[in-house]
């Protein structure tokens, strides 16, 4: 079984951009689609904590995705749920490269 066969979900990577200026001259904040319909696999996790800045944050989900352009500043959209990326780790397994993302739901 290949890694690609395990990716049973699809997700959209969203990247923060600034849009047109409002009436006060401040650029509008916007999350635009960066990568659309990328195969992935979302799994719940327990007891995974990560340090973000000076704060310890608990991750709710693991996301496995191919070797794509994704950073901690992006967000992931799966279905109607948006997730905040806490950590992006490059994983290597023989000739297959992929990324593991620790995430939590945006509330």
C-alpha positions, 0 to 999 in steps of 0.5 A: 500500500502506498502513502497516496492510498492512505490519503482518503480526505481532500483539503484546501490550504488557505493563505492570508492575503490583504485585499482592497483598502476599506473606507479608512485606508486599511487593507481588508484581511482575507484568507484566499485559497492557495492549494485546492483539493489536495489529498490528505488524511485527518486523524484526531490526536490526544495528549500532543502539546506543542510550544507556540511562542511562549504558549503551550498549545494542545493539538486536536488533529494530525493531518498527513499531506503530500510535500506541498507548500504549507506553513504555520501561517496558513489554515486548512479547510476540510469540508466546512471546518477550518483548522489552524496549523500549529506545526509543520513537520517534513517526514521522509520514508524511503522515496516518499516525502510528506508533511505532518501537520499538528492542528486545532479547530479555529473557533 
